Amino acid sequence: MIAKISKAGADTRGVLRYLYGEGRANEHTDPHLVASFDGFAPDPGRDETATRTQLATVLDLRVKQAGDRAPDKHVWHCSVRAAPEDRTLTDDEWAVIARRVLNATGIAPAGDPDACRWVAVRHADDHIHIVATKVRGDLREPRHWNDYARADKELAAIEKEYGLRQVIRGDRTAAKRPTRAEQEKARRTGRTTTPRERLRTTVRTALSAATSTEEFFQVLAGAGVLVDVQHFPSGDVRGYKVALDGDTNKDGHPVWFSGSTLAPDLSYPKIAERFTSMFAPASPESDNSRPAWQQVTDATDRLPDLLDRSEEGVAQAHIAVLAETLDALPLIAPVDLQPQLLQAAAAFERANRSRIRARHEQAQATRRAVKAIVREPAPKDAAALAIMLDVICLAAIAARHWHQVRQHDQQAEAARQTAEHLYAAYQQASSQPTALLAQRGRRLAVRVQQRQMAILRHALPELAEQILTEPTWPALAASLADTQAAGHDPAALLTEAATRRELDTATSISDVLVWRLRRLADLPPQPAPRQSIAAPPPVRSAERTQQRRIR
């Protein structure tokens, strides 16, 4: 159940005309009152002798009495809508809900004889409209500060009490949604997304690639975006606004959006803060000798542990860098993976922000590597890309858990959707290299295959029989053999691989374990096709294996 509180208005009769009218698309049916401030307000919907003018006069009585002391915008209008799957509520139930919302918001506190005058109108099965005039009986204005948040909190309680769908609620850090006018304009021009949404995506992608504010503006201009940078008299940058080339208003002028209207973290001060902190010293764990995409994979692989043990501001900074990684991925990924990756980045946009302030200086090594991957050749090996996507998918799952613990419901849901898109991209990327590994696995000597089965049953006794029936089991068998040939303990690494992935969400457990295992063992993503499996050397101790992974 959601509330929508409109901007205050000055035309009580105009609001009632809409509520009792046919609607923009003749969608209004049987408009009538379900409740009013005194229970005796005239109802133009059910009483043939009552008119909208009479009802407006009743509601505006105290506004007239207050004269110049009345607010210029005296009409308070709130709609309350149930979810599509909710049962149809009765008029009496809607009446109770209306009174509870009015009490919670401070418009009409329960038991207050001087509360504002109001009515609740129903013209559809799934919602009501509450209209009040903001002058109390003592001719003062009501105290309704933060009314939306208070109404939303009350509706959350109502959902539980009435057995209705419990809506995923936010913390008011979400990016502003496109307005109805923007959506209608996009439909008229044949666009699937609004300029606001397209610009938000473009700005985020530019931010993920740029290393300075100057380069950021250059990348935007190169992407076909109109950029207007504002300066202080001193010459310092004050802010910026962007527009899509060709998107104009009725006067033919560009429709501009400031960064802060696209998303709170895209304001110029927030962007400048990220670039300023990029010059912090590199992390001791970073290895600049490896290719940038491997550095990103290594850093992202550490993210679940970092979220578990870091202070909240540091954790939020790492989540912000994960968002930048997702913004950059479509720039380096094969064309067939880009749709899923673009959807993943768009979904994680909501998981990127919370009320917790990010300490951006704590995640700069990863941010530098992310910006480097768009300048270096992308990994041509599909297996390497599959490993990278699996690691990023794990990070998104970890971000979801982090948000869930803190009751960031919208962010947690966004991270869940992100993981779904990433897993779909991972399946596409891993299909060919997994098939090649499966071919090698089927060519293993019988005794070697039997050895890998024994290792599997020892490491994962509860999952072993299911894995053995999967088409990609031979690929896992080949990877176990490679792990053992490299001197690792395959059973120990297989157990670790299983604990680092929510396997109950995987379509194929063996498919997921293949690339997790190869990463933990630091094996080449895809060995040469003719590589043979020699007799395994002595297994390294667990301590030596752990030290190798840490390095």
MIVEX-999151 format. One record per residue (C-alpha): residue number from 1; residue in one letter; z, x, y. Coordinates in Angstrom, 3 decimals. Layout:
<pts>
PT num residuo       zz       xx       yy
PT NUM       A        Z        X        Y
...
</pts>
This chain:
<pts>
PT num residuo       zz       xx       yy
PT   1       M    0.000    0.000    0.000
PT   2       I   -1.046    1.499    3.312
PT   3       A   -0.433    0.659    6.960
PT   4       K   -2.835    1.186    9.822
PT   5       I   -1.435    0.943   13.329
PT   6       S   -4.166    0.554   15.919
PT   7       K   -4.053    1.902   19.440
PT   8       A   -2.093   -0.368   21.747
PT   9       G   -4.221   -2.993   23.474
PT  10       A   -4.026   -5.375   26.403
PT  11       D   -5.854   -8.451   25.058
PT  12       T   -3.663  -10.587   22.806
PT  13       R   -6.203  -13.382   22.679
PT  14       G   -8.977  -10.932   21.752
PT  15       V   -7.052   -9.673   18.720
PT  16       L   -6.363  -13.236   17.587
PT  17       R  -10.034  -14.116   18.058
PT  18       Y  -10.939  -11.397   15.549
PT  19       L   -8.185  -12.300   13.069
PT  20       Y   -9.080  -15.986   13.035
PT  21       G  -12.827  -15.386   13.230
PT  22       E  -15.367  -14.918   10.445
PT  23       G  -15.208  -11.121   10.476
PT  24       R  -17.936   -8.563   11.038
PT  25       A  -19.591   -9.476    7.729
PT  26       N  -18.215  -12.993    7.219
PT  27       E  -15.496  -11.486    5.026
PT  28       H  -12.588  -13.481    6.464
PT  29       T  -11.508  -16.454    4.344
PT  30       D   -8.843  -19.038    5.148
PT  31       P   -7.153  -17.204    8.054
PT  32       H   -3.600  -18.472    8.517
PT  33       L   -0.082  -17.440    9.460
PT  34       V    2.261  -16.254    6.730
PT  35       A    5.180  -15.583    9.092
PT  36       S    6.120  -15.469   12.769
PT  37       F    9.016  -14.401   14.979
PT  38       D   10.687  -17.835   14.902
PT  39       G    8.860  -19.627   12.084
PT  40       F    7.401  -22.199   14.474
PT  41       A    4.453  -20.408   16.084
PT  42       P    1.251  -22.500   16.258
PT  43       D   -1.220  -21.693   13.469
PT  44       P   -4.870  -22.197   14.497
PT  45       G   -5.910  -21.638   10.892
PT  46       R   -4.010  -24.472    9.236
PT  47       D   -3.154  -26.766   12.177
PT  48       E   -6.167  -28.565   13.667
PT  49       T   -4.274  -29.235   16.886
PT  50       A   -3.338  -25.574   17.446
PT  51       T   -5.588  -23.104   19.259
PT  52       R   -5.798  -19.348   19.550
PT  53       T   -5.102  -19.687   23.268
PT  54       Q   -1.844  -21.508   22.547
PT  55       L   -0.763  -18.818   20.097
PT  56       A   -1.643  -16.055   22.565
PT  57       T    0.356  -17.840   25.280
PT  58       V    3.412  -18.011   23.021
PT  59       L    3.164  -14.318   22.163
PT  60       D    2.590  -13.269   25.797
PT  61       L    5.484  -15.272   27.273
PT  62       R    7.805  -12.294   27.784
PT  63       V    4.924  -10.136   28.991
PT  64       K    4.387  -12.645   31.789
PT  65       Q    8.126  -12.768   32.480
PT  66       A    8.336   -8.976   32.745
PT  67       G    5.556   -8.865   35.317
PT  68       D    4.995   -5.336   36.613
PT  69       R    7.614   -3.969   34.213
PT  70       A    5.484   -4.910   31.196
PT  71       P    3.443   -2.088   29.667
PT  72       D   -0.264   -2.080   30.493
PT  73       K   -1.045   -1.898   26.757
PT  74       H    1.339   -4.501   25.424
PT  75       V   -0.312   -5.478   22.093
PT  76       W    0.991   -3.808   18.921
PT  77       H   -1.331   -4.331   15.927
PT  78       C   -0.599   -3.175   12.376
PT  79       S   -2.546   -4.023    9.227
PT  80       V   -0.930   -3.653    5.799
PT  81       R   -3.229   -3.419    2.793
PT  82       A   -2.514   -3.474   -0.944
PT  83       A   -4.434   -1.334   -3.425
PT  84       P   -7.487   -2.905   -5.124
PT  85       E   -5.779   -2.844   -8.515
PT  86       D   -2.579   -4.525   -7.262
PT  87       R   -1.831   -8.128   -8.142
PT  88       T   -2.475  -10.782   -5.499
PT  89       L    0.696  -11.226   -3.486
PT  90       T    1.849  -14.675   -2.375
PT  91       D    2.194  -15.711    1.254
PT  92       D    5.980  -15.608    0.882
PT  93       E    5.817  -12.038   -0.430
PT  94       W    3.585  -10.977    2.448
PT  95       A    6.020  -12.634    4.869
PT  96       V    8.890  -10.532    3.512
PT  97       I    6.755   -7.392    3.698
PT  98       A    5.815   -8.129    7.319
PT  99       R    9.472   -8.543    8.333
PT 100       R   10.445   -5.314    6.564
PT 101       V    7.691   -3.373    8.343
PT 102       L    8.686   -4.826   11.725
PT 103       N   12.316   -3.944   11.076
PT 104       A   11.480   -0.406    9.971
PT 105       T    9.264    0.314   12.966
PT 106       G   11.725   -1.004   15.534
PT 107       I    9.371   -3.697   16.820
PT 108       A   11.579   -6.500   15.502
PT 109       P   14.862   -5.229   14.020
PT 110       A   16.438   -7.679   11.595
PT 111       G   19.079   -9.886   13.234
PT 112       D   18.098   -8.895   16.787
PT 113       P   17.721  -12.090   18.883
PT 114       D   15.874  -10.124   21.583
PT 115       A   13.305   -8.629   19.202
PT 116       C    9.636   -8.710   20.163
PT 117       R    7.541  -11.794   19.461
PT 118       W    5.139  -11.387   16.555
PT 119       V    2.951  -13.126   13.981
PT 120       A    1.545  -12.074   10.603
PT 121       V   -1.974  -13.347    9.846
PT 122       R   -3.640  -13.354    6.430
PT 123       H   -7.399  -13.776    6.093
PT 124       A   -7.934  -12.009    2.727
PT 125       D   -6.132  -11.638   -0.583
PT 126       D   -5.306   -7.957   -0.189
PT 127       H   -3.969   -7.501    3.345
PT 128       I   -2.274   -8.958    6.399
PT 129       H   -2.363   -8.202   10.126
PT 130       I    0.836   -8.071   12.170
PT 131       V    0.430   -8.640   15.906
PT 132       A    3.350   -8.229   18.316
PT 133       T    3.758   -8.077   22.075
PT 134       K    5.845   -5.112   23.211
PT 135       V    8.345   -6.811   25.493
PT 136       R   11.789   -7.742   24.173
PT 137       G   13.904  -10.727   25.179
PT 138       D   15.817   -8.478   27.592
PT 139       L   12.397   -7.583   29.080
PT 140       R   12.595   -3.969   27.919
PT 141       E   10.088   -2.205   25.687
PT 142       P   10.999   -1.768   22.019
PT 143       R   11.910    1.637   20.638
PT 144       H    9.157    2.178   18.108
PT 145       W    8.657    5.940   18.251
PT 146       N    7.099    7.372   15.069
PT 147       D    6.332    3.839   13.920
PT 148       Y    3.602    4.840   11.459
PT 149       A    5.827    7.238    9.515
PT 150       R    8.638    4.684    9.427
PT 151       A    6.296    1.920    8.262
PT 152       D    4.847    4.216    5.609
PT 153       K    8.298    5.083    4.304
PT 154       E    9.185    1.389    4.044
PT 155       L    5.924    0.627    2.213
PT 156       A    6.700    3.363   -0.307
PT 157       A    9.945    1.543   -1.124
PT 158       I    8.129   -1.811   -1.274
PT 159       E    5.608   -0.419   -3.765
PT 160       K    8.382    0.519   -6.166
PT 161       E   10.266   -2.763   -5.783
PT 162       Y    7.148   -4.929   -6.230
PT 163       G    5.598   -2.871   -9.022
PT 164       L    2.550   -1.983   -6.937
PT 165       R    0.441    1.144   -7.035
PT 166       Q    2.385    4.041   -5.523
PT 167       V    0.083    5.629   -2.972
PT 168       I   -0.099    9.424   -2.709
PT 169       R    1.390   10.107    0.694
PT 170       G    0.877   13.009    3.047
PT 171       D    2.857   14.983    5.592
PT 172       R    0.501   14.352    8.533
PT 173       T   -1.163   17.743    8.181
PT 174       A   -4.455   16.368    6.850
PT 175       A   -7.658   16.864    8.787
PT 176       K   -8.747   13.875   10.851
PT 177       R  -11.025   11.525    8.968
PT 178       P  -14.402   10.532   10.388
PT 179       T  -14.188    7.470   12.610
PT 180       R  -15.969    4.250   11.684
PT 181       A  -18.499    4.932   14.439
PT 182       E  -19.206    8.392   12.993
PT 183       Q  -19.661    6.947    9.512
PT 184       E  -22.011    4.218   10.738
PT 185       K  -24.035    6.751   12.713
PT 186       A  -24.374    8.948    9.614
PT 187       R  -25.655    5.960    7.626
PT 188       R  -28.173    5.067   10.330
PT 189       T  -29.531    8.609   10.388
PT 190       G  -29.712    8.876    6.591
PT 191       R  -26.962   11.492    6.240
PT 192       T  -24.544   11.492    3.328
PT 193       T  -21.798   13.172    5.387
PT 194       T  -20.762   12.891    9.015
PT 195       P  -21.248   15.721   11.533
PT 196       R  -17.467   16.167   11.635
PT 197       E  -17.371   16.846    7.879
PT 198       R  -20.432   19.109    7.897
PT 199       L  -19.064   21.134   10.792
PT 200       R  -15.676   21.473    9.108
PT 201       T  -17.334   22.932    6.006
PT 202       T  -19.571   25.244    8.035
PT 203       V  -16.687   26.517   10.162
PT 204       R  -14.578   27.217    7.072
PT 205       T  -17.417   29.101    5.397
PT 206       A  -17.969   31.182    8.539
PT 207       L  -14.255   31.893    8.737
PT 208       S  -14.200   33.119    5.136
PT 209       A  -17.021   35.599    5.854
PT 210       A  -16.191   36.884    9.350
PT 211       T  -13.890   39.820   10.080
PT 212       S  -13.345   39.145   13.801
PT 213       T  -13.534   36.279   16.255
PT 214       E  -16.738   37.719   17.711
PT 215       E  -18.367   37.821   14.287
PT 216       F  -17.028   34.338   13.552
PT 217       F  -18.905   32.896   16.533
PT 218       Q  -22.024   34.882   15.593
PT 219       V  -21.966   33.574   12.012
PT 220       L  -21.628   30.005   13.299
PT 221       A  -24.573   30.416   15.649
PT 222       G  -26.605   31.918   12.824
PT 223       A  -25.837   28.867   10.689
PT 224       G  -27.621   26.591   13.149
PT 225       V  -24.452   25.367   14.855
PT 226       L  -24.172   25.023   18.622
PT 227       V  -21.139   27.008   19.804
PT 228       D  -19.424   26.736   23.178
PT 229       V  -16.680   29.329   23.722
PT 230       Q  -14.254   28.602   26.572
PT 231       H  -12.523   31.432   28.453
PT 232       F   -9.504   31.836   30.701
PT 233       P  -10.089   33.273   34.202
PT 234       S   -8.950   36.597   32.738
PT 235       G  -11.902   36.544   30.357
PT 236       D   -9.806   35.982   27.228
PT 237       V  -10.985   33.308   24.832
PT 238       R   -9.198   29.996   25.369
PT 239       G  -10.878   27.959   22.648
PT 240       Y  -14.168   26.854   21.189
PT 241       K  -16.109   23.759   20.287
PT 242       V  -19.063   23.213   17.981
PT 243       A  -21.845   20.674   17.546
PT 244       L  -24.642   20.095   15.088
PT 245       D  -28.072   20.829   16.469
PT 246       G  -29.736   17.439   16.952
PT 247       D  -26.525   15.386   16.886
PT 248       T  -26.430   13.786   20.330
PT 249       N  -24.765   10.886   22.099
PT 250       K  -26.536    8.019   23.857
PT 251       D  -27.148   10.247   26.880
PT 252       G  -28.825   12.920   24.765
PT 253       H  -25.964   15.403   25.050
PT 254       P  -24.531   17.262   22.010
PT 255       V  -21.519   15.668   20.328
PT 256       W  -18.908   18.429   20.510
PT 257       F  -15.875   18.931   18.272
PT 258       S  -13.112   21.388   19.084
PT 259       G  -11.780   23.410   16.172
PT 260       S   -8.448   21.587   16.215
PT 261       T  -10.186   18.200   15.871
PT 262       L  -11.958   19.440   12.731
PT 263       A   -8.681   20.536   11.105
PT 264       P   -5.300   21.745   12.401
PT 265       D   -5.783   25.254   11.009
PT 266       L   -9.244   25.624   12.606
PT 267       S   -7.946   25.730   16.179
PT 268       Y   -8.732   28.959   18.002
PT 269       P   -5.092   30.193   18.100
PT 270       K   -4.761   29.710   14.317
PT 271       I   -8.067   31.491   13.658
PT 272       A   -7.188   34.366   16.003
PT 273       E   -3.830   34.741   14.230
PT 274       R   -5.599   35.313   10.917
PT 275       F   -7.941   37.937   12.341
PT 276       T   -5.112   39.732   14.150
PT 277       S   -3.044   39.997   10.975
PT 278       M   -6.018   41.399    9.036
PT 279       F   -5.158   44.854   10.339
PT 280       A   -1.828   44.917    8.527
PT 281       P   -1.407   47.787    6.020
PT 282       A   -2.967   47.233    2.609
PT 283       S   -0.745   46.119   -0.246
PT 284       P    0.363   48.866   -2.668
PT 285       E   -1.007   46.682   -5.494
PT 286       S   -4.529   46.632   -4.042
PT 287       D   -7.142   48.936   -5.583
PT 288       N   -9.950   49.498   -3.107
PT 289       S  -11.901   51.588   -5.606
PT 290       R  -12.908   48.489   -7.556
PT 291       P  -15.725   46.157   -6.449
PT 292       A  -14.619   43.466   -4.020
PT 293       W  -15.120   40.614   -6.495
PT 294       Q  -12.865   42.425   -8.981
PT 295       Q  -10.263   42.945   -6.254
PT 296       V  -10.361   39.209   -5.537
PT 297       T  -10.021   38.450   -9.246
PT 298       D   -7.095   40.881   -9.591
PT 299       A   -5.303   39.488   -6.546
PT 300       T   -5.896   35.867   -7.539
PT 301       D   -4.606   36.638  -11.030
PT 302       R   -1.264   37.582   -9.444
PT 303       L   -1.075   34.396   -7.380
PT 304       P    0.801   32.178   -9.898
PT 305       D    3.605   34.753  -10.117
PT 306       L    3.617   35.205   -6.337
PT 307       L    4.003   31.472   -5.779
PT 308       D    6.947   31.383   -8.178
PT 309       R    8.908   34.233   -6.616
PT 310       S    7.837   34.425   -2.955
PT 311       E    9.410   32.976    0.157
PT 312       E    7.670   29.737    1.152
PT 313       G    5.837   31.157    4.166
PT 314       V    4.420   33.987    2.061
PT 315       A    3.386   31.564   -0.677
PT 316       Q    1.655   29.333    1.875
PT 317       A   -0.262   32.371    3.164
PT 318       H   -1.540   33.142   -0.329
PT 319       I   -2.627   29.514   -0.746
PT 320       A   -4.537   29.830    2.542
PT 321       V   -6.339   32.905    1.204
PT 322       L   -7.138   31.015   -1.997
PT 323       A   -8.799   28.397    0.215
PT 324       E  -10.845   31.135    1.899
PT 325       T  -11.860   32.416   -1.540
PT 326       L  -13.120   28.960   -2.461
PT 327       D  -14.995   28.725    0.852
PT 328       A  -16.726   32.050    0.122
PT 329       L  -17.623   31.409   -3.532
PT 330       P  -20.697   29.214   -2.869
PT 331       L  -22.186   32.101   -0.869
PT 332       I  -22.265   34.429   -3.895
PT 333       A  -22.533   32.026   -6.830
PT 334       P  -25.767   31.100   -8.634
PT 335       V  -27.498   28.021   -7.257
PT 336       D  -26.636   25.854  -10.263
PT 337       L  -22.895   26.432   -9.710
PT 338       Q  -22.883   25.796   -5.982
PT 339       P  -22.494   21.969   -6.056
PT 340       Q  -19.261   22.141   -8.083
PT 341       L  -17.945   25.054   -6.025
PT 342       L  -18.688   23.265   -2.759
PT 343       Q  -16.775   20.241   -4.051
PT 344       A  -13.905   22.495   -5.129
PT 345       A  -13.722   24.051   -1.661
PT 346       A  -13.875   20.622    0.012
PT 347       A  -11.091   19.293   -2.218
PT 348       F   -8.821   22.299   -1.663
PT 349       E   -9.174   21.889    2.100
PT 350       R   -6.355   19.338    1.835
PT 351       A   -4.230   21.583   -0.406
PT 352       N   -4.537   24.410    2.104
PT 353       R   -2.024   23.079    4.641
PT 354       S    1.532   21.810    4.660
PT 355       R    4.411   21.750    7.115
PT 356       I    5.326   25.251    5.931
PT 357       R    4.044   27.899    8.344
PT 358       A    1.967   30.546    6.588
PT 359       R    2.889   34.205    7.094
PT 360       H   -0.695   35.435    7.128
PT 361       E    0.226   39.106    7.408
PT 362       Q    1.500   38.968    3.819
PT 363       A   -1.874   38.318    2.150
PT 364       Q   -4.276   40.581    3.982
PT 365       A   -5.453   42.783    1.103
PT 366       T   -6.827   39.717   -0.639
PT 367       R   -8.319   38.364    2.595
PT 368       R  -10.160   41.649    3.200
PT 369       A  -11.542   41.565   -0.349
PT 370       V  -12.681   37.953    0.089
PT 371       K  -14.603   38.886    3.211
PT 372       A  -16.135   41.849    1.379
PT 373       I  -17.551   39.807   -1.507
PT 374       V  -20.102   38.165    0.779
PT 375       R  -21.330   41.616    1.819
PT 376       E  -21.538   43.177   -1.636
PT 377       P  -23.946   42.285   -4.438
PT 378       A  -22.609   39.374   -6.470
PT 379       P  -21.713   40.090  -10.106
PT 380       K  -24.901   39.652  -12.119
PT 381       D  -22.933   39.334  -15.329
PT 382       A  -22.255   35.634  -15.988
PT 383       A  -19.236   36.628  -18.066
PT 384       A  -17.666   38.406  -15.088
PT 385       L  -18.190   35.294  -12.984
PT 386       A  -16.666   33.150  -15.740
PT 387       I  -13.557   35.348  -15.774
PT 388       M  -13.301   35.094  -12.003
PT 389       L  -13.630   31.295  -12.069
PT 390       D  -11.029   30.997  -14.826
PT 391       V   -8.561   33.052  -12.791
PT 392       I   -9.218   30.975   -9.664
PT 393       C   -8.825   27.773  -11.692
PT 394       L   -5.416   29.013  -12.883
PT 395       A   -4.488   29.731   -9.274
PT 396       A   -5.429   26.176   -8.244
PT 397       I   -3.244   24.810  -11.059
PT 398       A   -0.387   27.026   -9.840
PT 399       A   -0.906   25.746   -6.283
PT 400       R   -0.711   22.194   -7.585
PT 401       H    2.616   22.931   -9.273
PT 402       W    3.939   24.630   -6.119
PT 403       H    3.073   21.578   -4.026
PT 404       Q    4.477   19.162   -6.624
PT 405       V    7.862   20.902   -6.571
PT 406       R    7.960   20.429   -2.792
PT 407       Q    6.770   16.811   -2.996
PT 408       H    3.531   17.567   -1.155
PT 409       D    1.810   14.683   -2.925
PT 410       Q   -1.579   14.781   -1.212
PT 411       Q   -1.825   18.550   -1.492
PT 412       A   -0.913   18.460   -5.186
PT 413       E   -3.574   15.836   -5.876
PT 414       A   -6.143   17.871   -3.926
PT 415       A   -5.312   20.970   -5.979
PT 416       R   -5.720   18.934   -9.180
PT 417       Q   -9.185   17.796   -8.107
PT 418       T  -10.034   21.383   -7.179
PT 419       A   -9.099   22.618  -10.644
PT 420       E  -11.355   19.977  -12.217
PT 421       H  -14.370   21.144  -10.189
PT 422       L  -13.579   24.787  -10.913
PT 423       Y  -13.291   24.119  -14.631
PT 424       A  -16.672   22.373  -14.594
PT 425       A  -18.199   25.397  -12.831
PT 426       Y  -16.449   27.714  -15.273
PT 427       Q  -17.928   25.846  -18.240
PT 428       Q  -21.415   26.258  -16.777
PT 429       A  -20.914   29.948  -16.040
PT 430       S  -19.371   30.766  -19.408
PT 431       S  -21.767   28.877  -21.690
PT 432       Q  -24.359   31.643  -22.155
PT 433       P  -22.000   34.647  -22.483
PT 434       T  -19.764   32.632  -24.806
PT 435       A  -22.778   31.836  -26.987
PT 436       L  -23.646   35.559  -27.181
PT 437       L  -20.082   36.410  -28.171
PT 438       A  -20.147   33.637  -30.774
PT 439       Q  -23.261   35.198  -32.311
PT 440       R  -21.410   38.499  -32.620
PT 441       G  -18.410   36.735  -34.086
PT 442       R  -20.486   35.067  -36.788
PT 443       R  -21.893   38.480  -37.768
PT 444       L  -18.460   40.016  -38.280
PT 445       A  -17.676   41.215  -41.773
PT 446       V  -15.782   38.671  -43.848
PT 447       R  -12.666   40.852  -44.012
PT 448       V  -12.721   41.231  -40.216
PT 449       Q  -13.065   37.457  -39.758
PT 450       Q  -10.156   36.898  -42.119
PT 451       R   -8.076   39.396  -40.147
PT 452       Q   -8.756   37.518  -36.896
PT 453       M   -7.819   34.205  -38.531
PT 454       A   -4.520   35.731  -39.621
PT 455       I   -3.881   37.036  -36.101
PT 456       L   -4.625   33.584  -34.659
PT 457       R   -2.285   31.804  -37.085
PT 458       H    0.460   34.321  -36.343
PT 459       A    0.102   34.128  -32.552
PT 460       L   -0.599   30.392  -32.123
PT 461       P    0.559   28.585  -35.265
PT 462       E    0.521   25.131  -33.636
PT 463       L   -3.013   25.479  -32.253
PT 464       A   -4.642   27.656  -34.891
PT 465       E   -6.179   24.974  -37.105
PT 466       Q   -7.674   23.135  -34.128
PT 467       I   -9.133   26.360  -32.725
PT 468       L  -10.669   27.298  -36.085
PT 469       T  -12.716   24.076  -36.054
PT 470       E  -14.121   24.666  -32.555
PT 471       P  -17.727   25.899  -32.168
PT 472       T  -16.557   28.752  -29.938
PT 473       W  -14.014   30.135  -32.408
PT 474       P  -16.437   32.938  -33.429
PT 475       A  -16.508   34.085  -29.779
PT 476       L  -12.724   34.304  -29.781
PT 477       A  -12.818   36.151  -33.120
PT 478       A  -15.209   38.719  -31.638
PT 479       S  -12.936   39.135  -28.619
PT 480       L   -9.886   39.602  -30.851
PT 481       A  -11.780   42.292  -32.740
PT 482       D  -12.769   43.971  -29.462
PT 483       T   -9.152   43.815  -28.290
PT 484       Q   -7.918   45.447  -31.465
PT 485       A  -10.678   48.063  -31.342
PT 486       A   -9.545   48.961  -27.818
PT 487       G   -6.061   49.720  -29.140
PT 488       H   -4.220   46.616  -27.961
PT 489       D   -2.017   44.236  -29.911
PT 490       P   -4.336   41.198  -30.172
PT 491       A   -1.585   38.805  -31.272
PT 492       A    0.614   39.670  -28.285
PT 493       L   -2.225   39.335  -25.791
PT 494       L   -3.434   36.098  -27.381
PT 495       T    0.049   34.637  -27.028
PT 496       E    0.149   35.707  -23.376
PT 497       A   -3.312   34.243  -22.769
PT 498       A   -2.177   30.889  -24.155
PT 499       T    0.965   30.765  -22.024
PT 500       R   -1.031   31.400  -18.842
PT 501       R   -3.270   28.335  -19.179
PT 502       E   -2.581   24.604  -19.444
PT 503       L   -4.475   24.332  -22.707
PT 504       D   -3.957   20.589  -23.039
PT 505       T   -6.493   20.108  -20.215
PT 506       A   -9.124   22.357  -21.789
PT 507       T  -12.132   20.848  -23.549
PT 508       S  -12.286   23.872  -25.860
PT 509       I   -9.158   25.973  -26.286
PT 510       S  -10.990   28.911  -27.840
PT 511       D  -13.520   28.954  -25.010
PT 512       V  -10.759   29.336  -22.427
PT 513       L   -8.855   31.931  -24.445
PT 514       V  -11.937   34.147  -24.838
PT 515       W  -12.129   35.125  -21.176
PT 516       R   -8.398   35.161  -20.576
PT 517       L   -8.012   37.531  -23.529
PT 518       R  -10.824   39.803  -22.388
PT 519       R   -9.279   40.032  -18.938
PT 520       L   -5.784   40.816  -20.215
PT 521       A   -7.202   43.530  -22.480
PT 522       D   -9.314   44.888  -19.595
PT 523       L  -12.402   44.657  -21.787
PT 524       P  -15.962   44.656  -20.447
PT 525       P  -16.857   41.008  -19.722
PT 526       Q  -19.838   41.225  -22.063
PT 527       P  -20.163   44.205  -24.462
PT 528       A  -23.560   45.514  -25.476
PT 529       P  -25.290   43.197  -27.985
PT 530       R  -25.548   45.886  -30.656
PT 531       Q  -21.941   47.053  -30.353
PT 532       S  -20.390   47.236  -33.811
PT 533       I  -16.822   46.554  -34.742
PT 534       A  -15.285   49.708  -36.113
PT 535       A  -12.069   49.971  -38.022
PT 536       P   -9.217   49.351  -35.586
PT 537       P   -7.296   52.373  -34.308
PT 538       P   -3.498   52.365  -34.175
PT 539       V   -2.258   49.552  -31.950
PT 540       R   -0.806   50.599  -28.618
PT 541       S    2.773   49.752  -27.961
PT 542       A    3.495   46.685  -25.869
PT 543       E    4.985   48.941  -23.169
PT 544       R    1.798   51.020  -22.863
PT 545       T   -0.336   47.866  -22.789
PT 546       Q    1.801   46.396  -20.014
PT 547       Q    1.622   49.628  -17.997
PT 548       R   -2.160   49.647  -18.294
PT 549       R   -2.395   46.102  -16.964
PT 550       I   -0.090   46.897  -14.057
PT 551       R   -2.237   49.846  -13.039
</pts>
